[in-house]
Each structure stands twice: as C-alpha cells, then as structure tokens.
Amino acid sequence: MLDLHVDFIIQQRLFGYDARKKHRPLLSGQPLFWHSDLPRLQDAAFVGACLGIHYFPWESPRGWTEMHKQIDYLDAIAEADPGTMRVRRPEDWVTAREQGKLGISPGVEGAHMLGGVIERVEELARRDPTYMTLAHFSKNSAATPSMGRGANERDGLTGFGKELVSELERHGIFVDVAHVNTPGVLDVCAQATRPVLCTHTGLKGQHDHARNISDDEIDAIRETGGLIGVMFAPCFMADSLRADTRCVLDHLEYVLDRAGPEHVAIGSDLDGWLPTIPSDMRDCKDAWRVADGLLARGHEQAIVDKITHLNALRLLSGGAAT
C-alpha cells in the first residue's frame, strides 16, 4: 500500500511518540492515534507513506518554525532507519520500492503555515515535500475549509491562493485539496496545470457530510489527471462510529464508478485524531482488509493493485513507475 496521508509525526511533537519503535496495537477501532509507526508500516508491506506535517489551524509565525521541526524529525528517522528511504525526488518512490524500503515524504497540511508569505514556497521546496494541503479546519490567506473555523460554501480561492497554486506547481509540489470547500476545489482544478490531489477524503454521494467531496469535485479532480485518496474515518463516511471496513470499500467503489480506476487511492488519515478507525481494524497492519475486501467484491487483482498503490506510485513518481 502507498498511503497518501498518515499522521504520526504530530504525535511525536506533542507526546514524544517514537516512530522508530514498534508500538503494540490497542483496541479494535482504536480512537485518535497509536495506529502506525515505521516498523508496523514495514511489517504491513507498505510501499510508502506521505506523513502529515501540522500546526494548529490558524496563521501564526510559529507555524512556519514548527513545520521545519517536524520535517527535521521525519528526515532524522528516515536517516536512522535502514528499512526506510526519505523520498526527495519523484523517482525515489520507485527506487524505495525496488530496494524493498518504505518511502516516506512530508505532506504539509495547511497553507496557514506559510503565514501569507508567498516567498516561503521556494524555501519549502528545498525541504522536498510531496504536497501542500491548502486548508486545514480553518480559513486562511489562501482558501476556505469545508468544515471548521470560517467554513462556508461561498468563498473560492483568494488572490493569494491562486498565486500559491501557481507557485506550488512551479516548484513541483502537488496541490492537495483535502479539507477545502467546493468552490475552492473547483477553482484549483480550473487553474491547475498538473494533477491535483485530494489526499484523504470521503464522498458526499456515498455519505453526505461536509468533510467529503461532491460529484462535481470528483469530476474536476479527474479532469486534471489527479487522485482521490479515501480515508479510514467512519465519522465522516458512515452513520456509525463502529462501522467496519465496508464503509471504506463503499467509498472506494464510489470513486471507482464515478472517476474510473486510474483516479482512486488510499489516504487513510491514520493517527489523525479520528474518533475511531474501522471497527475491524486495530492499526495499519489491518490495512490488508481493504485489498481483501475489494477482491471479495469481485474486483480484479489489477484494479485492486492500482487502488492500493500503483496509481499513487505512478503519479508521485512522475510516471517513472510502471
């Protein structure tokens, strides 16, 4: 599996969580975090993971500093762990897989960490992130969220937001529209010259929730050649916090039917302070249930492989993966 969004870095900053240590899984449907670490991702044969970089969802000078500290930690654990490879160039995703290593890279979750300073994109690019998410539960200088502080379905990208999309693309950083409201997503896709990511989401057509994306957004992301990563979050995807892996399968099939097999991926949001993960999962080592569930529903192995890793590997590697 190549997971577009895993969040254990923030647990290290908040609680001293050691991502190099294999932690024991706790309860089925384990709430909040304790879902993953490098050894467990490796045990589960993950091809790679984009690791979320966070700061409290408002603009503050401390956000920029904290972003760098979290990327420093990511770099340090990749350097220290022989089974892990820090992805710095697109082709590194393929190299890591060929060498049997876990590829990891930062995904910066929220343009609020830029503090409205467009020149910081060039410095950010030197840290080799895979993507930047334009909003995270709070309105900022670039975009408006679909839920959270300042959320509405009225405001699209700001002028700064449109400039930011161009700068991110110019520096080879994917634009991620997870958490962004519908007008903002459509603005990004109308402007984009590269594939757009929605790294971790659910689908409104399957379960109507503000956090999820609409059919129009699916269509727009598909038209850019982008990817939609489905999360492991019953709170956004089903009527019950105790929903099992079937809710993930339902959302994956919804994107598959709407956008086609080239535009579906996994963006679990494990460790992302979810109230629960699917009730038949304890941690990342249970991610196999997704692939097995898709096969049990009659999908061919080739399609399942695209969903679980090949689509993400192809896109993130710039087509180097075959």
VOBAPA-687577 format. One record per residue (C-alpha): residue number from 0; residue in three letters; x, y, z. Coordinates in pm, 1 decimal, always signed. Last residue first. Layout:
<padrens>
PADREN resi resn       px       py       pz
PADREN  NUM  Ala        X        Y        Z
...
</padrens>
This chain:
<padrens>
PADREN resi resn       px       py       pz
PADREN  321  Thr   +510.6   +107.4  -1447.3
PADREN  320  Ala   +653.2   +365.4  -1212.7
PADREN  319  Ala   +856.6   +655.8  -1354.9
PADREN  318  Gly   +532.7   +834.7  -1444.2
PADREN  317  Gly   +607.1  +1138.8  -1231.5
PADREN  316  Ser   +690.8   +923.6   -930.8
PADREN  315  Leu   +400.3  +1065.3   -734.3
PADREN  314  Leu   +152.4   +981.9  -1010.6
PADREN  313  Arg   +265.6   +628.6  -1086.9
PADREN  312  Leu   +319.1   +530.8   -723.3
PADREN  311  Ala    -19.5   +672.6   -626.7
PADREN  310  Asn   -195.8   +478.3   -900.4
PADREN  309  Leu     +7.3   +163.9   -826.0
PADREN  308  His    -50.3   +154.5   -450.4
PADREN  307  Thr   -383.1    +33.6   -307.5
PADREN  306  Ile   -614.9   +144.8   -586.6
PADREN  305  Lys   -399.9    +30.0   -877.0
PADREN  304  Asp   -329.0   -302.1   -705.8
PADREN  303  Val   -702.8   -357.2   -654.3
PADREN  302  Ile   -764.4   -295.0  -1024.5
PADREN  301  Ala   -500.8   -548.4  -1129.3
PADREN  300  Gln   -630.5   -800.0   -873.9
PADREN  299  Glu   -974.7   -790.7  -1035.5
PADREN  298  His  -1270.0   -658.5   -838.0
PADREN  297  Gly  -1530.8   -914.3   -737.1
PADREN  296  Arg  -1649.6   -786.8   -401.0
PADREN  295  Ala  -1418.1  -1035.1   -227.6
PADREN  294  Leu  -1124.7   -878.5   -412.3
PADREN  293  Leu  -1222.0   -535.6   -280.8
PADREN  292  Gly  -1249.8   -670.5    +72.6
PADREN  291  Asp   -912.5   -842.9    +50.7
PADREN  290  Ala   -748.4   -518.1    -58.7
PADREN  289  Val   -916.2   -319.5   +217.1
PADREN  288  Arg   -866.1   -583.4   +485.4
PADREN  287  Trp   -491.8   -570.9   +418.6
PADREN  286  Ala   -496.6   -237.6   +605.5
PADREN  285  Asp   -500.6   -438.9   +928.1
PADREN  284  Lys   -130.5   -379.7   +993.3
PADREN  283  Cys   -205.4     -6.3   +999.0
PADREN  282  Asp   -378.1    -37.8  +1335.5
PADREN  281  Arg   -661.3   -206.3  +1524.5
PADREN  280  Met   -901.7   -263.0  +1236.8
PADREN  279  Asp  -1239.0   -443.5  +1241.7
PADREN  278  Ser  -1411.9   -136.8  +1388.2
PADREN  277  Pro  -1298.5    +95.7  +1111.4
PADREN  276  Ile  -1098.5   +385.1  +1265.0
PADREN  275  Thr  -1248.7   +578.2  +1551.9
PADREN  274  Pro  -1282.9   +934.4  +1681.7
PADREN  273  Leu  -1013.5  +1028.8  +1426.8
PADREN  272  Trp   -718.0  +1214.6  +1573.9
PADREN  271  Gly   -517.7  +1179.3  +1251.7
PADREN  270  Asp   -316.1   +875.5  +1358.1
PADREN  269  Leu   -438.3   +702.4  +1040.6
PADREN  268  Asp   -561.5   +955.1   +783.2
PADREN  267  Ser   -606.5   +659.2   +543.6
PADREN  266  Gly   -527.6   +824.1   +212.8
PADREN  265  Ile   -569.6   +529.5    -24.5
PADREN  264  Ala   -605.6   +575.3   -399.1
PADREN  263  Val   -857.8   +612.4   -682.7
PADREN  262  His   -802.8   +806.4  -1006.9
PADREN  261  Glu   -689.6   +546.1  -1259.4
PADREN  260  Pro   -973.5   +301.3  -1188.2
PADREN  259  Gly  -1253.7   +527.0  -1312.5
PADREN  258  Ala  -1391.2   +857.8  -1190.7
PADREN  257  Arg  -1751.8   +784.9  -1092.0
PADREN  256  Asp  -1754.2   +405.9  -1055.7
PADREN  255  Leu  -1410.1   +387.8   -894.2
PADREN  254  Val  -1486.6   +689.3   -677.8
PADREN  253  Tyr  -1799.6   +517.8   -542.8
PADREN  252  Glu  -1617.0   +186.4   -516.0
PADREN  251  Leu  -1358.1   +342.6   -286.6
PADREN  250  His  -1635.9   +497.3    -78.3
PADREN  249  Asp  -1815.7   +165.2    -32.6
PADREN  248  Leu  -1488.4    -15.6    +40.8
PADREN  247  Val  -1405.8   +229.9   +318.9
PADREN  246  Cys  -1753.2   +180.6   +472.0
PADREN  245  Arg  -1709.6   -196.2   +442.6
PADREN  244  Thr  -1400.3   -171.2   +660.4
PADREN  243  Asp  -1617.3   -156.1   +973.3
PADREN  242  Ala  -1866.7    +97.4  +1103.3
PADREN  241  Arg  -1842.3   +149.5  +1478.5
PADREN  240  Leu  -1855.6   +529.0  +1456.9
PADREN  239  Ser  -2195.6   +479.4  +1294.2
PADREN  238  Asp  -2380.3   +658.4  +1015.6
PADREN  237  Ala  -2092.0   +620.9   +772.0
PADREN  236  Met  -1809.7   +803.7   +595.8
PADREN  235  Phe  -1714.4  +1109.5   +800.2
PADREN  234  Cys  -1710.6   +956.0  +1148.7
PADREN  233  Pro  -1619.6   +618.5   +994.7
PADREN  232  Ala  -1272.9   +752.0   +904.1
PADREN  231  Phe  -1037.5   +523.4   +712.1
PADREN  230  Met   -969.5   +771.5   +431.9
PADREN  229  Val  -1014.9   +753.5    +55.1
PADREN  228  Gly   -741.5   +915.0   -154.6
PADREN  227  Ile   -860.9  +1088.6   -471.6
PADREN  226  Leu   -600.9  +1121.7   -745.8
PADREN  225  Gly   -539.2  +1368.9  -1025.8
PADREN  224  Gly   -540.7  +1361.8  -1405.2
PADREN  223  Thr   -666.6  +1721.5  -1403.2
PADREN  222  Glu  -1003.3  +1604.8  -1538.7
PADREN  221  Arg  -1030.4  +1351.1  -1256.2
PADREN  220  Ile  -1002.0  +1629.4   -998.9
PADREN  219  Ala  -1286.6  +1816.9  -1169.3
PADREN  218  Asp  -1511.0  +1509.5  -1188.6
PADREN  217  Ile  -1457.4  +1423.5   -822.7
PADREN  216  Glu  -1526.9  +1786.0   -729.2
PADREN  215  Asp  -1851.7  +1788.1   -925.0
PADREN  214  Asp  -1950.2  +1460.4   -758.5
PADREN  213  Ser  -1906.4  +1623.4   -418.9
PADREN  212  Ile  -1623.8  +1595.7   -166.2
PADREN  211  Asn  -1649.7  +1491.1   +198.4
PADREN  210  Arg  -1590.6  +1697.2   +513.8
PADREN  209  Ala  -1939.2  +1849.1   +495.5
PADREN  208  His  -2101.3  +1505.8   +518.2
PADREN  207  Asp  -2342.2  +1332.6   +279.9
PADREN  206  His  -2234.3   +969.8   +266.9
PADREN  205  Gln  -2189.7   +790.4    -66.9
PADREN  204  Gly  -2252.9  +1087.3   -294.9
PADREN  203  Lys  -2072.9  +1307.7    -45.0
PADREN  202  Leu  -1752.3  +1111.9    -92.1
PADREN  201  Gly  -1486.3  +1065.0   +174.8
PADREN  200  Thr  -1147.2  +1231.1   +193.7
PADREN  199  His   -774.5  +1194.8   +233.1
PADREN  198  Thr   -522.7  +1302.3    -31.8
PADREN  197  Cys   -730.7  +1508.9   -268.4
PADREN  196  Leu   -451.2  +1550.3   -517.8
PADREN  195  Val   -445.3  +1767.4   -829.2
PADREN  194  Pro   -263.5  +1664.0  -1147.2
PADREN  193  Arg    -59.3  +1944.0  -1305.5
PADREN  192  Thr   -166.1  +2255.4  -1499.1
PADREN  191  Ala   -416.4  +2358.2  -1235.4
PADREN  190  Gln   -635.2  +2666.1  -1275.2
PADREN  189  Ala   -977.4  +2506.5  -1319.8
PADREN  188  Cys   -885.7  +2234.2  -1070.4
PADREN  187  Val   -786.9  +2485.5   -804.8
PADREN  186  Asp  -1102.4  +2692.9   -853.5
PADREN  185  Leu  -1319.7  +2379.4   -834.7
PADREN  184  Val  -1157.2  +2278.5   -507.9
PADREN  183  Gly  -1201.6  +2629.3   -367.6
PADREN  182  Pro  -1568.1  +2646.0   -463.1
PADREN  181  Thr  -1625.8  +2302.3   -302.1
PADREN  180  Asn  -1459.0  +2373.7    +31.1
PADREN  179  Val  -1102.3  +2264.9   +104.0
PADREN  178  His  -1039.3  +1987.5   +361.5
PADREN  177  Ala   -847.1  +1776.6   +106.3
PADREN  176  Val   -747.7  +1997.9   -188.2
PADREN  175  Asp   -381.8  +1895.5   -217.7
PADREN  174  Val   -158.5  +2085.3   -461.5
PADREN  173  Phe   +145.3  +1880.4   -561.2
PADREN  172  Ile   +485.8  +2040.9   -516.3
PADREN  171  Gly   +699.7  +2064.0   -831.3
PADREN  170  His   +830.7  +2414.0   -767.0
PADREN  169  Arg   +625.3  +2577.1  -1041.5
PADREN  168  Glu   +320.6  +2379.5   -927.8
PADREN  167  Leu   +349.3  +2516.0   -577.0
PADREN  166  Glu   +399.6  +2867.7   -711.3
PADREN  165  Ser    +95.6  +2851.3   -940.7
PADREN  164  Val   -130.5  +2717.3   -665.4
PADREN  163  Leu     +4.2  +2985.9   -430.5
PADREN  162  Glu    -81.4  +3267.6   -669.9
PADREN  161  Lys   -437.8  +3137.7   -684.1
PADREN  160  Gly   -449.6  +3119.6   -305.2
PADREN  159  Phe   -308.8  +3470.3   -269.2
PADREN  158  Gly   -587.1  +3600.2   -491.6
PADREN  157  Thr   -829.5  +3412.4   -270.1
PADREN  156  Leu   -961.5  +3070.4   -363.3
PADREN  155  Gly  -1336.6  +3023.2   -351.8
PADREN  154  Asp  -1576.3  +3166.6    -98.1
PADREN  153  Arg  -1942.5  +3063.1    -82.6
PADREN  152  Glu  -1962.0  +2710.3    +57.7
PADREN  151  Asn  -1860.1  +2821.4   +406.4
PADREN  150  Ala  -1606.3  +2733.5   +673.7
PADREN  149  Gly  -1463.2  +3018.1   +883.0
PADREN  148  Arg  -1341.2  +2784.7  +1158.1
PADREN  147  Gly  -1413.6  +2422.4  +1070.5
PADREN  146  Met  -1574.8  +2242.7   +778.8
PADREN  145  Ser  -1532.5  +2264.4   +401.0
PADREN  144  Pro  -1228.5  +2482.7   +455.1
PADREN  143  Thr  -1166.1  +2823.7   +295.2
PADREN  142  Ala   -852.7  +2903.3    +97.3
PADREN  141  Ala   -536.1  +3105.7    +54.5
PADREN  140  Ser   -496.6  +3356.3   +338.9
PADREN  139  Asn   -651.5  +3114.7   +586.8
PADREN  138  Lys   -987.6  +2968.7   +683.6
PADREN  137  Ser   -961.3  +2690.0   +937.5
PADREN  136  Phe  -1009.9  +2313.0   +950.9
PADREN  135  His   -697.6  +2250.3   +741.0
PADREN  134  Ala   -659.9  +2448.0   +419.2
PADREN  133  Leu   -442.3  +2441.2   +104.7
PADREN  132  Thr   -288.6  +2097.6   +157.7
PADREN  131  Met    +74.0  +2108.7    +44.2
PADREN  130  Tyr   +229.8  +1817.8   -138.9
PADREN  129  Thr   +526.9  +1585.2   -181.6
PADREN  128  Pro   +763.1  +1784.2    +37.7
PADREN  127  Asp  +1127.3  +1827.9    -66.9
PADREN  126  Arg  +1262.6  +2056.1   +207.9
PADREN  125  Arg  +1409.1  +2285.8    -60.2
PADREN  124  Ala  +1054.0  +2334.9   -190.4
PADREN  123  Leu   +960.9  +2495.1   +140.2
PADREN  122  Glu  +1221.7  +2763.7    +82.0
PADREN  121  Glu  +1072.8  +2844.2   -258.0
PADREN  120  Val   +721.1  +2837.2   -113.0
PADREN  119  Arg   +828.2  +3084.5   +154.7
PADREN  118  Glu   +824.0  +3367.1    -98.7
PADREN  117  Ile   +443.0  +3353.2    -96.5
PADREN  116  Val   +420.5  +3484.4   +260.5
PADREN  115  Gly    +59.5  +3453.5   +384.4
PADREN  114  Gly   +168.4  +3288.6   +708.8
PADREN  113  Leu   +314.8  +2994.6   +517.2
PADREN  112  Met   +191.1  +2757.6   +788.2
PADREN  111  His   -166.4  +2863.8   +707.1
PADREN  110  Ala   -121.1  +2676.7   +377.5
PADREN  109  Gly   -231.6  +2363.5   +561.7
PADREN  108  Glu   -126.8  +2003.1   +584.9
PADREN  107  Val   +232.5  +1980.9   +462.4
PADREN  106  Gly   +276.1  +1630.6   +318.8
PADREN  105  Pro   +625.7  +1519.0   +406.7
PADREN  104  Ser   +788.0  +1213.7   +243.2
PADREN  103  Ile   +837.5   +848.4   +328.2
PADREN  102  Gly   +941.4   +550.6   +115.0
PADREN  101  Leu   +943.5   +216.7   +299.2
PADREN  100  Lys  +1227.4     +5.9   +164.7
PADREN   99  Gly  +1233.2   -306.8    -51.6
PADREN   98  Gln  +1509.1   -169.0   -273.4
PADREN   97  Glu  +1284.3   -162.7   -579.7
PADREN   96  Arg  +1011.0     +6.0   -374.9
PADREN   95  Ala  +1246.9   +274.2   -248.3
PADREN   94  Thr  +1377.3   +333.9   -600.3
PADREN   93  Val  +1024.6   +373.4   -734.6
PADREN   92  Trp   +931.1   +637.5   -477.6
PADREN   91  Asp  +1274.7   +795.6   -528.7
PADREN   90  Glu  +1178.4   +873.9   -889.5
PADREN   89  Pro   +975.7  +1172.2   -772.2
PADREN   88  Arg  +1273.1  +1328.7   -593.9
PADREN   87  Arg  +1326.7  +1370.0   -220.3
PADREN   86  Val  +1180.5  +1047.4    -81.9
PADREN   85  Arg  +1344.3   +962.4   +250.9
PADREN   84  Met  +1405.7   +587.0   +249.2
PADREN   83  Thr  +1317.7   +349.8   +532.7
PADREN   82  Gly  +1439.1     -0.6   +613.9
PADREN   81  Pro  +1778.5   +122.0   +733.0
PADREN   80  Asp  +1616.0   +352.2   +991.5
PADREN   79  Ala  +1837.8   +635.9  +1114.1
PADREN   78  Glu  +1822.7   +856.1   +803.3
PADREN   77  Ala  +1446.9   +815.5   +769.6
PADREN   76  Ile  +1401.8   +891.0  +1139.8
PADREN   75  Ala  +1608.8  +1209.2  +1110.5
PADREN   74  Asp  +1442.2  +1339.2   +794.8
PADREN   73  Leu  +1096.5  +1299.8   +950.3
PADREN   72  Tyr  +1216.5  +1477.8  +1263.2
PADREN   71  Asp  +1357.4  +1768.1  +1060.1
PADREN   70  Ile  +1027.1  +1782.5   +870.6
PADREN   69  Gln   +852.1  +1825.6  +1204.6
PADREN   68  Lys  +1090.1  +2098.2  +1316.2
PADREN   67  His  +1051.0  +2280.3   +983.0
PADREN   66  Met   +673.4  +2288.4  +1013.1
PADREN   65  Glu   +703.4  +2411.5  +1370.2
PADREN   64  Thr   +900.3  +2715.9  +1258.1
PADREN   63  Trp   +648.0  +2805.1   +987.7
PADREN   62  Gly   +358.9  +2756.9  +1228.2
PADREN   61  Arg   +520.9  +2967.9  +1497.2
PADREN   60  Pro   +473.3  +3282.5  +1289.6
PADREN   59  Ser    +98.0  +3224.7  +1323.8
PADREN   58  Glu   -187.5  +3158.8  +1084.0
PADREN   57  Trp   -451.3  +2927.3  +1226.0
PADREN   56  Pro   -504.0  +2555.1  +1211.6
PADREN   55  Phe   -272.5  +2444.4  +1494.5
PADREN   54  Tyr    +35.6  +2314.9  +1314.1
PADREN   53  His    +81.1  +2006.2  +1109.3
PADREN   52  Ile   +307.0  +1796.9   +884.2
PADREN   51  Gly   +132.3  +1483.3   +756.9
PADREN   50  Leu   +346.2  +1189.5   +651.3
PADREN   49  Cys   +316.9  +1070.7   +292.7
PADREN   48  Ala   +351.1   +694.6   +307.9
PADREN   47  Gly   +533.7   +424.9   +117.0
PADREN   46  Val   +531.7    +76.7    -29.5
PADREN   45  Phe   +356.2    -57.0   +280.0
PADREN   44  Ala   +445.2   -419.9   +345.4
PADREN   43  Ala   +241.7   -448.1   +669.8
PADREN   42  Asp   +561.5   -524.2   +862.0
PADREN   41  Gln   +715.1   -207.9   +712.8
PADREN   40  Leu   +421.8     +6.5   +825.3
PADREN   39  Arg   +446.6   -162.0  +1165.6
PADREN   38  Pro   +819.1    -90.9  +1194.1
PADREN   37  Leu   +784.9   +274.6  +1084.6
PADREN   36  Asp   +498.0   +364.5  +1318.0
PADREN   35  Ser   +121.1   +334.3  +1293.2
PADREN   34  His   -220.5   +345.6  +1460.6
PADREN   33  Trp   -139.9   +486.7  +1804.5
PADREN   32  Phe   -383.6   +771.5  +1727.0
PADREN   31  Leu   -734.3   +913.2  +1790.8
PADREN   30  Pro   -955.7   +610.4  +1852.4
PADREN   29  Gln   -864.0   +240.9  +1807.4
PADREN   28  Gly  -1140.2    +71.8  +1604.9
PADREN   27  Ser  -1027.8   -254.2  +1759.2
PADREN   26  Leu   -842.5   -163.8  +2075.8
PADREN   25  Leu   -465.7   -140.0  +2122.7
PADREN   24  Pro   -190.5   -212.9  +1876.3
PADREN   23  Arg   +152.3   -259.4  +2033.1
PADREN   22  His   +408.0     +2.0  +1936.4
PADREN   21  Lys   +706.9    -81.8  +1718.8
PADREN   20  Lys   +963.0   +189.5  +1789.1
PADREN   19  Arg  +1104.4   +409.6  +1512.0
PADREN   18  Ala   +804.4   +646.1  +1530.2
PADREN   17  Asp   +886.6   +735.5  +1890.3
PADREN   16  Tyr   +591.7   +931.1  +2032.2
PADREN   15  Gly   +729.4  +1228.4  +2227.7
PADREN   14  Phe   +380.1  +1344.6  +2319.0
PADREN   13  Leu   +301.2  +1655.8  +2115.0
PADREN   12  Arg   +585.6  +1662.2  +1862.9
PADREN   11  Gln   +595.6  +1284.0  +1829.0
PADREN   10  Gln   +218.2  +1266.4  +1798.3
PADREN    9  Ile   +237.0  +1523.7  +1517.5
PADREN    8  Ile   +459.7  +1292.2  +1313.6
PADREN    7  Phe   +208.3  +1004.6  +1338.0
PADREN    6  Asp    -28.9  +1148.1  +1076.2
PADREN    5  Val    -54.5   +922.8   +771.8
PADREN    4  His   -180.2  +1060.1   +438.3
PADREN    3  Leu   -122.5   +943.0    +80.2
PADREN    2  Asp    -78.3   +578.5   +175.3
PADREN    1  Leu   +108.2   +357.6    -67.7
PADREN    0  Met     +0.0     +0.0     +0.0
</padrens>
